[in-house]
Every structure is written in C-alpha cells, then in structure tokens.
Amino acid sequence: MLNAVFNLSGGVGLLLIGMILLSDGLREFAGEALRKGLVRFTGTPLKAFLSGTGVTLVAQSSAATTVTLIGFVSAGLLSFPQALGVVFGASVGSTGTSWLIAILGLHVSLGFYALPLVAIGALLKLLGSERWGALGLAIAGFGMMFVGIDTMQEGMKGLPSAFNLSSMPASSFIGRFVGLLLGIVLTILMQSSTAVVATTLTVLHSGAISFEQAMTLVIGGAIGTTFTGVLAAIGGSVPAKRIALAYVIFNLTAGLVAFLLLPAIMWGVAWMEVETGRQAGSVSLAAFHTLFLSAGVMIFLPLVGPYGRFLERLLPDRGPSFTRHLDSSLLEVRGVAMTAAEQALRDTARELFVCLSSLMDREPPAERKAQAQEIQRALVQIRRFVGDIPTGGGDARALMHAIDHFARLASRLKLSQALHDRLQDQALKQALDHCRQTLALARDGLDGSAPEDWLAQLKLHAKALTDLRKQERHTALRLAGGSRWGPLEALEVVDALRWVERVGYHCWRTCHYLTLDPKQEKDAALAASSQDSPDSEED
C-alpha cells in the first residue's frame, strides 16, 4: 500500500512537472505563431472555437490560451464574443492529453524509451540558444510525462487488491455525487484537471475503480478546474473577470448536464459493451471527456452573441479609459503584455492628439487641464507596466522609442498662456495648418481609417514644419524691434514655432514606432540617428 501511494504521488508529480515544462517550452518556442493564429482565425464564433482548440492542443495548456486571450481582448485585437469561442475551444482542446495517455501512455510502456527525450531536452536547454532551449524544455517535459505515467502504473499494480473502489456502489445518486466532489477537490488541490484525468485513466486501467466512477471524477475535474480561473481573475482586469466567468459558467453547465445524464449515458455504455463485446476502458473515458465538453459547445456556441452581451452587462468596464486593462495577470506571457501596453499607448496617443489640436485653437490651456492630467497619469502607468514586463527579447525597442517620443509630445501640454496666445499669430498660420493635419492624420492612422501611405505623409508634414521653423525663425529675429514685433514678442514667436515643430515631429515618430514591424527594429535603430538633425534637437 505504501509503495503504491509513493509511486502514485510521485508519478502525479512527474506528470505535472512534465506538463508544465511542455506547455511553457512550446509557448516560448512557438508563442508568436500561436498568438498570430489566434488573431487570424477568429472571424466567426466557429473559427474562434477551432482556433482555441488547435492552439490549446499545441500548447498543451488551456491556462496559457486563456491568459493570451485576456491580453488580446484587453488590446482590442479580439472582441469579447470572439474570445468566447476561443474559451470553448480551449476547454475542448485540453482533452487532447487524455487521448494521448489513453491511446499511448497506458497501452505502451513508453517511460523507459522516453528517458532519452529528457536527456536530449536538457542538453538543448543547456547548450542551445534561447529559442532552442525552450524547445528543449518542451521535449524534456514530453518525456517526463510518460515517465510519470509509467511510475503511476507501477504504483497501481498492487492497489486494486489492497484498496478497490470499484466494488463500492457508484450507480446511486449519492455514490455519483461523492465521485463528483472527489474530482472537484482533487482538481483544486492539484490545480490541474488534466492531471486528475490522467490519474483517473491510470486508476481505471488498473481496475481499481469502475467506469462510472471514473466518469464522475472526470466531470468533477472539469468543474473543479474553473476554481483556478476564478483565483486568477481575482483582482484582475474586467476582461480577465469576464473570461473567467465565461469559463466557469461553460464548464459548470457542461459538467452538471453530463452528471444529470449519467444514468442514460451508462445505459448507452452498457449497450455498446454488449454490441461490441468489449468493456469500456481508458479510450472510452477519453471519448466521454471530449464529448460532454463538445456537447456544452453545441449549447453555447449558437448563443455566443447574447451570452457575451449578458456578461458585458454583468461586468461593465470601470477604471481609467486608457489603461484599465493593464493588470499584472498579463505579465505571465511577454508577448501579450507587450501587445496590451502598445494598445494602451495607442489609445492614450489618440486622446493626446485631440488635446493638442484643441490647444492650437483659441481654447485656453486651463480648459484641458483635467484631460492633460489623465494623459500624464496614463503615461506613468504604461511606463510602470512596461518596466514590469519580463525581459528576454529585443521586441521592446520599438515600444520604448514610442514611449520616449510620446513623453516628449505629452510635455507639450504644459505651455504658458503667453505661448498659447502667440500661437494665434499670423506668422504661424501655415505651420499650424501642417500641425493640425499631422495630428488628424495620426489619429486616423492609429484608428486604421487613414490612407496606406499615412506614415509617409506624416514624415512630409514633419519635414515641412522643420523647414518653416528655420525660415520663420530668421524672419522673426530679423524683424525684432520693428513695428511688427518687439524683442520679447519675436522670441515668443520663435518659441511658438519650435513648439509646433516638435509637436509634429514627435507625433510622427510616436506613430512610426507604434506601427513598426519587429523585424524592422534593427534597421530602424541604425537609422534613428539620421532622423534628428543637430539643429532640431530639444533645447
């Protein structure tokens, strides 16, 4: 009995570690491709469901898919109804491990042959590059999963004779309910429904429990796994809470429907056993696991629109409009955190462009003080969030450039009343026209409603502003002391010209880096020095 308990608990531990390594390794090795796949193939609820299923099958983790999903919803890359389809797909995709164990792990002793995979994976991690090291972790995790299954099977050899649950009544409602509660508790303790299903498959294969008891444990695992989602959503953003609640309602409904239909399902299983002459086993349990979650999808997927609107009304958006989605839960996946930070900066930039446009009119700066303060607070939160993103790649360079130019642009909100009055001078009319067009074009460009060459147009406007500043500066200083301007007025005109030029320039550079392809970042870094001429630097 002691040998069985030690082997079983150790096997579960090895299985869990293997799953973690496999999931984390695959996520790092192919994470960008998986993220792009999620965004690309989510046009309809059905496509979103298939996308979530496929990504979860590859990543071997519904939790990884869910965290990525939260970031995409926060960043505005996916609508909430699209995200619901992915949630349903992630739930069904997580059953892939059940099939792998049922078909291979329990019928072929792969633990011994999987040991070299652990060694190969460890060598790749130690000797390979960062990306190949991630693949090494995945390979080692894959091998460790089968070592864990073999260890569990070894422990189960003597368990049926010492502790056999299959003889206990399971056909009564009380017996099934006890099995359901046990599955829920085990999932909460292990923090993994996949581990509970794997353990259940192993115990069923050894004959220690009946098929009906195994089904109640699997249903309990599906319900219990929602507890992890609830914990992850506590203190999280509104999208995180919505997705967690959607996951809870979906799994709970699918699980309860399957539990209530167990008598009818068992009748069908008995009929199949008679017709085929084969007893239901691990493969049948894996099929049941997939089918009852798929039945839940058939219930919810046609109602994804009303269901999404119901959850949005139940959990409305609150908090600052620009940065309400920047919460620590997104930091678990670097790419998702980067996407969310970039979108927050885009939203704040659009508001900043509106605020700067109003300042070039006759509206006093004091009228925009509250808006300016909100933009500054948003900038502080974005910088702090980006500072917390785990390091490990050069993909942050463009975002850091964008934040730098945005901060300089935001500093233009602090202009004196005298400078604001000078902006209305006739000498600045042409420059102001260029700057207004720059801000309007930039706002449309970040919204996706500008022409394809909008960045090139921004660059032309920025250059025109630089040329105008040089030209009008000499004119203003030459005319200083004349009938048009005194020395102080001439200097104020020069300051106003510089203010307009820097607004146009930093607006262009902010948009340039916010839309820069990561593959172009190296070239952009080399060319950055040529973008600023010495006489256009900040004074």
Helices and strands as residue ranges (DSSP letters): H 2-40, H 45-59, H 62-74, H 80-93, H 96-100, I 101-105, H 111-127, H 130-156, H 159-162, G 165-167, H 173-190, H 193-206, H 211-233, H 238-260, H 262-276, H 282-300, G 301-303, H 304-314, G 328-332, H 334-359, G 365-368, H 369-388, H 397-410, G 411-413, H 417-422, G 426-428, H 429-447, H 454-479, H 487-514, G 518-520, H 521-531, G 534-536
